[in-house]
């Protein structure tokens, strides 16, 4: 393995020639066979993509440690945004094990899960479209450790872009839902059909029957106001009503509206809609028709995965 004087040099060498047979190393950062690692094989930091001619990179978006985050920051500064996308590898690993368990057997027999995940990413994924990550300065109030006083501090928030990729003939969208709490809720979802762009990917999961109407969204649910609508007589009104979905049945993961009713097989709700991972959605006193996004699961159910332990 070829040794370099510092991290910046080994990252540049990796970007220029990821498949260099010699590989490269500088302290606790090294690359070999198209994959850049932080500290060891347990954490692949960036992977070059064979199906993108080794000219495009997927950077691991999982949180791990402050020192690995520093390594990732150096990668961001070294690669132009047109040449990389950030996806949490724990989400990719969960998807691979759920959807392609038989195919990954040959990769996983002698490797840790992150190691074979990186190999599959390198050999099988092709990125079709992506939007660049953004880095925003934000002023927050923190407590000074020495004085105990509150003071303002400027931090830089890393906001993930969206990535559309294909693997084994299936199409996936990796992105962040802004209706999630905090910086948003990361998701990786299997699309119900092929897509050619990020815009097309979002169009593929838009609910059937929704044709340009205004809506309020929380996660996979779209709430369309029905101005002037009143609940018909003889229809039961439910309080703390669970939003119906075609996928998860567990009550603890369901979206809950203040009140609602069903009419001709359609659900209507109003008040607020709450979910443990999402910001509260306020619908007011107007009844809203509920639409659910289209997915690749049975009966059009959403099939998605999240990152394990957060994302950077």
C-alpha positions as CSV (number, residue, x, y, z in Angstrom):
1,X,0.0,0.0,0.0
2,X,1.3,3.4,-0.9
3,X,1.7,5.9,2.0
4,X,0.8,9.5,1.8
5,X,1.8,12.4,4.0
6,X,-1.7,13.5,5.1
7,X,-5.4,12.8,4.8
8,X,-5.9,15.3,2.0
9,X,-3.3,13.6,-0.2
10,X,-4.8,10.1,0.2
11,X,-8.3,11.4,-0.5
12,X,-7.1,13.1,-3.7
13,X,-5.4,9.9,-4.7
14,X,-8.6,8.0,-4.1
15,X,-10.6,10.4,-6.2
16,X,-8.1,10.4,-9.0
17,X,-7.6,6.6,-9.2
18,X,-9.9,4.7,-6.8
19,X,-9.0,1.4,-8.4
20,X,-5.2,1.9,-8.1
21,X,-3.9,-1.6,-7.3
22,X,-1.5,-0.1,-4.7
23,X,-4.3,1.5,-2.7
24,X,-3.2,4.3,-0.3
25,X,-3.0,5.2,3.3
26,X,-2.3,8.2,5.6
27,X,-2.6,7.6,9.3
28,X,-6.1,6.3,10.0
29,X,-7.6,6.9,6.5
30,X,-6.9,4.5,3.7
31,X,-8.4,3.1,0.4
32,X,-8.2,-0.1,-1.5
33,X,-10.2,-1.7,-4.3
34,X,-12.3,1.4,-4.9
35,X,-13.4,2.0,-1.3
36,X,-12.2,4.6,1.2
37,X,-12.2,3.6,4.8
38,X,-12.1,5.6,8.1
39,X,-10.0,3.8,10.7
40,X,-10.8,0.3,9.4
41,X,-13.0,-2.0,7.2
42,X,-15.8,-1.5,9.8
43,X,-16.6,1.9,8.4
44,X,-16.4,2.5,4.6
45,X,-16.5,6.2,4.1
46,X,-16.8,6.6,0.4
47,X,-17.3,4.2,-2.5
48,X,-16.6,4.6,-6.2
49,X,-19.3,3.2,-8.5
50,X,-18.3,0.8,-11.2
51,X,-21.5,1.3,-13.2
52,X,-20.7,5.1,-13.2
53,X,-17.3,4.3,-14.6
54,X,-15.7,4.9,-11.2
55,X,-16.2,8.6,-11.7
56,X,-19.0,9.0,-9.2
57,X,-18.9,8.4,-5.5
58,X,-21.4,7.5,-2.8
59,X,-20.4,8.9,0.6
60,X,-21.6,7.1,3.8
61,X,-24.0,9.4,5.6
62,X,-24.2,7.5,8.9
63,X,-23.1,9.2,12.1
64,X,-20.2,7.3,13.8
65,X,-17.7,9.5,15.6
66,X,-16.5,13.1,15.5
67,X,-13.2,12.0,14.0
68,X,-14.9,10.1,11.2
69,X,-17.2,13.1,10.6
70,X,-14.0,15.1,10.2
71,X,-12.7,12.6,7.6
72,X,-16.0,13.0,5.8
73,X,-15.7,16.8,5.8
74,X,-12.4,16.5,4.1
75,X,-14.0,14.3,1.4
76,X,-16.7,16.9,0.9
77,X,-14.1,19.6,0.3
78,X,-12.1,17.4,-2.1
79,X,-14.9,16.2,-4.4
80,X,-17.0,18.5,-6.5
81,X,-20.7,18.2,-5.6
82,X,-21.5,16.9,-9.2
83,X,-19.5,13.8,-8.4
84,X,-20.9,12.5,-5.2
85,X,-24.1,11.7,-3.3
86,X,-24.5,11.0,0.4
87,X,-26.6,7.9,1.5
88,X,-26.5,6.3,5.0
89,X,-25.1,2.8,4.5
90,X,-27.2,1.4,7.3
91,X,-30.3,2.2,5.3
92,X,-28.8,0.6,2.2
93,X,-27.8,-2.5,4.2
94,X,-31.3,-2.8,5.6
95,X,-32.8,-2.5,2.1
96,X,-30.4,-5.1,0.6
97,X,-31.1,-7.6,3.4
98,X,-34.8,-7.2,3.0
99,X,-35.1,-7.2,-0.8
100,X,-32.1,-9.1,-2.1
101,X,-31.2,-11.5,0.7
102,X,-30.4,-14.4,-1.7
103,X,-28.2,-12.2,-4.0
104,X,-26.1,-10.8,-1.2
105,X,-25.2,-14.3,0.2
106,X,-22.1,-14.5,-1.9
107,X,-20.9,-11.1,-0.7
108,X,-21.6,-11.6,3.0
109,X,-20.1,-15.1,3.6
110,X,-16.7,-13.8,4.7
111,X,-17.3,-10.1,5.4
112,X,-18.9,-7.8,8.1
113,X,-22.2,-6.2,7.1
114,X,-20.7,-2.8,6.3
115,X,-17.9,-4.4,4.2
116,X,-20.2,-6.4,1.9
117,X,-22.6,-3.4,1.7
118,X,-19.8,-1.3,0.4
119,X,-18.9,-4.0,-2.2
120,X,-22.5,-4.2,-3.4
121,X,-22.8,-0.4,-3.6
122,X,-19.6,-0.3,-5.7
123,X,-20.5,-3.1,-8.1
124,X,-24.3,-2.9,-8.5
125,X,-25.6,0.6,-7.9
126,X,-25.9,3.2,-10.7
127,X,-26.8,6.7,-9.7
128,X,-29.2,8.2,-12.3
129,X,-29.7,11.7,-10.8
130,X,-29.0,13.6,-7.6
131,X,-29.3,17.0,-6.1
132,X,-26.4,18.5,-4.3
133,X,-26.1,18.6,-0.5
134,X,-26.4,22.1,1.1
135,X,-24.4,23.5,4.0
136,X,-26.2,26.2,5.9
137,X,-24.8,28.4,8.8
138,X,-27.2,28.6,11.7
139,X,-27.0,30.6,15.0
140,X,-27.8,28.6,18.1
141,X,-27.6,29.3,21.8
142,X,-25.2,27.1,23.8
143,X,-23.9,27.1,27.3
144,X,-20.3,28.1,27.8
145,X,-18.5,25.3,29.7
146,X,-16.2,27.7,31.5
147,X,-18.6,30.4,32.6
148,X,-21.9,28.6,32.5
149,X,-23.4,31.5,30.6
150,X,-25.6,31.1,27.5
151,X,-24.0,32.5,24.3
152,X,-24.6,32.4,20.6
153,X,-22.6,30.1,18.4
154,X,-22.6,29.7,14.6
155,X,-22.8,26.1,13.4
156,X,-22.9,24.6,9.9
157,X,-25.7,22.2,9.2
158,X,-25.3,19.6,6.5
159,X,-28.5,18.9,4.7
160,X,-28.6,15.8,2.5
161,X,-29.7,16.1,-1.1
162,X,-31.8,13.6,-3.0
163,X,-30.4,10.6,-4.9
164,X,-32.1,8.4,-7.5
165,X,-30.4,5.1,-8.2
166,X,-31.0,1.8,-9.8
167,X,-29.9,-1.7,-8.6
168,X,-30.9,-5.1,-10.0
169,X,-33.5,-3.4,-12.2
170,X,-35.3,-1.7,-9.3
171,X,-35.3,2.1,-8.7
172,X,-34.9,3.8,-5.3
173,X,-35.1,7.4,-4.0
174,X,-32.9,8.5,-1.1
175,X,-33.9,11.8,0.4
176,X,-35.0,13.8,3.5
177,X,-38.6,14.5,4.3
178,X,-38.9,18.1,5.5
179,X,-42.0,17.2,7.5
180,X,-39.9,15.2,9.9
181,X,-38.7,16.7,13.2
182,X,-35.4,18.6,13.4
183,X,-33.5,18.7,10.1
184,X,-36.1,16.4,8.6
185,X,-36.6,12.6,8.4
186,X,-34.3,10.6,6.2
187,X,-35.9,7.9,4.0
188,X,-34.9,5.4,1.4
189,X,-37.9,4.2,-0.6
190,X,-38.4,1.7,-3.4
191,X,-40.2,3.3,-6.4
192,X,-43.2,1.6,-8.0
193,X,-41.8,2.3,-11.5
194,X,-38.5,3.3,-13.2
195,X,-37.7,7.1,-13.0
196,X,-35.4,9.3,-15.0
197,X,-34.9,12.2,-12.6
198,X,-35.5,13.3,-9.0
199,X,-38.6,15.1,-10.1
200,X,-39.9,12.0,-11.9
201,X,-39.1,9.9,-8.8
202,X,-41.3,12.1,-6.6
203,X,-44.0,12.0,-9.3
204,X,-43.9,8.2,-9.2
205,X,-44.9,8.1,-5.5
206,X,-47.5,10.9,-5.6
207,X,-50.9,9.6,-4.6
208,X,-53.3,8.5,-7.4
209,X,-56.2,10.8,-7.7
210,X,-54.3,13.9,-6.7
211,X,-54.3,16.2,-9.7
212,X,-52.8,19.6,-8.8
213,X,-55.0,20.3,-5.7
214,X,-53.5,22.2,-2.8
215,X,-52.5,19.9,0.1
216,X,-50.8,19.6,3.4
217,X,-48.3,16.7,3.7
218,X,-47.0,14.7,6.6
219,X,-44.8,11.8,5.6
220,X,-46.5,9.6,3.1
221,X,-49.9,11.3,3.7
222,X,-51.4,14.1,1.7
223,X,-54.4,16.0,3.2
224,X,-56.5,17.9,0.7
225,X,-58.9,20.5,2.1
226,X,-62.6,20.1,1.3
227,X,-63.9,23.6,1.7
228,X,-67.6,23.8,2.8
229,X,-67.8,20.1,3.6
230,X,-69.8,18.9,6.6
231,X,-70.0,15.4,8.1
232,X,-73.1,13.7,6.8
233,X,-75.8,12.7,9.3
234,X,-75.7,9.1,10.4
235,X,-71.9,8.8,9.8
236,X,-69.9,8.0,13.0
237,X,-67.3,10.5,14.1
238,X,-64.1,9.0,15.5
239,X,-61.9,10.8,18.0
240,X,-58.1,10.3,17.9
241,X,-58.5,8.5,14.6
242,X,-55.6,6.4,13.1
243,X,-54.8,7.4,9.6
244,X,-55.4,4.4,7.4
245,X,-52.4,3.0,5.5
246,X,-51.6,0.1,3.2
247,X,-48.4,-0.8,5.0
248,X,-47.5,-0.8,8.7
249,X,-50.3,-1.9,11.1
250,X,-48.5,-1.2,14.4
251,X,-50.4,1.5,16.2
252,X,-47.3,3.1,17.7
253,X,-46.1,4.0,14.1
254,X,-49.5,5.3,12.9
255,X,-50.3,9.0,12.2
256,X,-53.2,10.1,14.5
257,X,-55.7,12.9,13.7
258,X,-57.9,14.7,16.2
259,X,-61.1,13.4,14.6
260,X,-62.3,11.9,11.4
261,X,-64.9,9.8,9.5
262,X,-65.2,7.5,6.5
263,X,-67.5,8.1,3.6
264,X,-67.7,5.8,0.5
265,X,-64.4,4.2,1.4
266,X,-62.6,7.5,1.8
267,X,-61.2,8.9,5.0
268,X,-61.6,12.5,6.1
269,X,-59.9,14.2,9.0
270,X,-59.4,17.6,10.7
271,X,-57.7,19.2,13.7
272,X,-54.1,18.1,14.1
273,X,-52.2,15.1,12.8
274,X,-49.4,13.8,15.0
275,X,-46.7,11.2,14.6
276,X,-43.6,10.6,16.8
277,X,-41.1,11.2,14.0
278,X,-42.9,14.2,12.3
279,X,-43.7,17.8,13.1
280,X,-47.3,18.3,14.1
281,X,-49.6,19.0,11.1
282,X,-52.4,21.5,11.7
283,X,-55.5,21.2,9.5
284,X,-57.8,23.5,11.4
285,X,-61.6,23.0,11.3
286,X,-61.8,22.2,7.6
287,X,-62.3,18.6,6.7
288,X,-59.4,17.2,4.6
289,X,-59.5,14.1,2.3
290,X,-56.6,11.7,3.0
291,X,-54.5,10.5,0.2
292,X,-51.5,8.0,0.7
293,X,-48.4,8.0,-1.5
294,X,-47.8,5.2,-3.9
295,X,-45.2,2.6,-3.1
296,X,-43.7,-0.6,-4.5
297,X,-45.3,-2.9,-1.9
298,X,-48.4,-5.0,-1.9
299,X,-51.4,-2.9,-3.0
300,X,-49.2,0.1,-3.5
301,X,-47.9,0.2,0.0
302,X,-44.9,2.4,0.7
303,X,-41.7,0.3,1.2
304,X,-39.0,2.3,2.9
305,X,-36.0,2.2,5.3
306,X,-34.4,4.7,7.6
307,X,-30.8,5.2,8.7
308,X,-29.6,3.4,11.8
309,X,-28.3,5.8,14.4
310,X,-29.0,9.0,12.5
311,X,-27.4,10.7,9.5
312,X,-24.9,13.5,9.1
